[in-house]
Amino acid sequence: MLKSSDPPVEIETGKNPAATIIWLHGLGADGHDFEPIVPELKLAVPVRFVFPQAPYRPVTINDGYVMRAWYDMGMSDRRFVQNADHIRESVEILNGYAAREVERGMRPERIVLAGFSQGGVIALHAGLCYPARLAGIMALSAPVPDAAELMQEMCPANTDVPIFLAHGTLDRLIPFELAREAQAALAARGLNLEWHSYPMDHTVSREEIGDVRAWLARVLG
C-alpha cells in the first residue's frame, strides 16, 4: 500500500487538547496548506490540528505529473473518474491517524475528520464508514460523484454524525452541480447535513471560515 513518508503538520492551540481535527489538503498541496486558518477559527476549547500529507503519485488529469494526491483522477464523458483503490488506501491512512489520536487518549466522539477537495472525499469516505461515533465530518469543495454508493457502506455509528458540506458556485475545477448532486443524495438519506454555498472559485472564503468556526463550536461544544 502506498503511504505518505512525511509526518503530518501538527498544531495545538492550547495545553491538554480537548478535541482533534484531522484536516486533509487538496490535490497538489501539502500539510501546511491550512495552517493559516487555525488562528482564524478561534475555538473556545484547546484543539490539536493534524494535517496529514498525501503521498506523491502521477495524476492523470494533470498529464501524469507527479504530485501529492490522495488518489489518481481523470476525466471521462465530462465526469471525474476517481481511483477507488487509491481512495481506499488514503482512507486507511486517515484511519491510522484517527487511531493514533485514540491511542493518545482522544475519544472518537471528540475527533473531526475534515478535508478540502480530494481531502474532503477521503474525510467523507472515512467518516461515514468509521466504526465509532465521531464529532463530525467536514468536506469543502469536494468532488463526490459516488455519494449513493458511499452511503451503502455507512457504519451505523455515524448515521447521524454532523456533516458540514460546502462548495463555491463559481468553482472552475469541481463543478458546483456535482456538489449539489452529492448534497441532494446525502440529504435524501436524512443525514445530519449542514450545506453551504458561496460565490467563490475552488478556494476557501472568509464567510466560509466563519461558518466552519460556528459549526465546529457546535459539534465540539
VENQUI-V961927 format. One record per helix or strand. SS is the DSSP state (helix for helix, strand for strand). FROM is the first residue (numbers start at 1). LEN is the number of residues. If there is no record, write none. Layout:
# VENQUI-V961927
ss->SS from->FROM len->LEN
ss->SS from->FROM len->LEN
This chain:
# VENQUI-V961927
ss->strand from->9 len->4
ss->strand from->19 len->6
ss->helix from->35 len->7
ss->strand from->47 len->5
ss->strand from->56 len->4
ss->helix from->60 len->3
ss->strand from->65 len->4
ss->strand from->73 len->4
ss->strand from->79 len->4
ss->helix from->84 len->20
ss->helix from->108 len->3
ss->strand from->111 len->6
ss->helix from->118 len->11
ss->strand from->136 len->5
ss->helix from->147 len->6
ss->helix from->156 len->3
ss->strand from->163 len->6
ss->helix from->176 len->13
ss->strand from->193 len->6
ss->helix from->206 len->14
